[in-house]
Amino acid sequence: MKTRDIVFYSEGDKIVGTMYLPDDYKDGEKRPCVIPNSGWTGLNMVYPALFARALVKQGFVCIGFDYRGFKPSEGTEKYTTLEREVEDVCAAVNFAKAQPEVDADRIGLIGWGVGGAVCVEATAREQAVKAVATLNSFVDGVRWMRMGMGNDKYHKMLRALEQDKIKRATTGDLVLRHPYEFYPNIEESGDFYVDSTLKKLNGGVSEKANENSGEEFPTPMSSVYAESFLRFNIEATLPKIAPRAVFVGHGKYNELHDRIEADEAYRLANEPKELYFVEGKHNEWMFDEDPKFQGLADALGAFFKKYL
């Protein structure tokens, strides 16, 4: 796999990323491009790079990046929302259209976790996107959070977020919280993600997510992000994407994002659409060599070859 560093801009802020190219890519070629996008606390070095490694083997050009608020990209540090991430993904699509390696008529998106809902919204906005894959994501943010938290924890969170909004408005304080404080059922995924995924990528040290950032991981973020979960609902968006294709992938036993979110996404999307279940939970199988991930990567490759 060949790589080159890239920089593009979202609402005036610099975004730092990587273009991933197949080993057999030759100058002057224009290839279909897939842009894999992170979920919550996701970084280019983790899941976008993972999907890129799998898809460049199948002939695609890929682009991965860090959302604004996550170093080395710019933006207000420790601050992002799903709506801002939609802007970042749209900027990545428009950047891709201008690249010499990319066929601007064949661009697809992958969104992991909450990034799946983000990519559905970006697809509805950007006609250049011909196919989108939403993986282990959600449709209705309120339903997802309430089901995952239970009523008591959910209403406690609402009261805390209300106080956070007042504090931000009256003091300018971003109100930083542990990123998993207001995330449903994070016990299934959070410790595994840090201890297994990042530790493996960083030579056994999980405290630093990115040498360029110098940040502890997971770094505290403004609670405005959790507020955006509650605002986000793609029920009305999914049917509008057709005739562009939708791939819905989900862990069959996922407790972090309940399976109902995948079933609803597939029900709401119009044809062409595909539904793929992994025999696993959320991310315990998200490694290059895991057969479950390899099966998902093959299904994604076939999907994008068909519709790009």
Secondary structure, DSSP 8 states (H G I E B T S, - for coil): -EEEEEEEEETTEEEEEEEEE-TT--TT--EEEEEEE--TT--TTTHHHHHHHHHHTTT-EEEEE--TTSTTS-SSTT---HHHHHHHHHHHHHHHHT-TTEEEEEEEEEEETHHHHHHHHHHHH-TTEEEEEEES--SBHHHHHHHHH-HHHHHHHHHHHHHHHHHHHHH----EE-TTTTSTTGGGTHHHIIIIIIHHHTTT--SBS-TTT--BSS--EETHHHHHHHH-B-TTTGGGSTTSEEEEEEETT-SSS-HHHHHHHHHHS-SSEEEEEESS-SSTT-STT-HHHHHHHHHHHHHHHHH-
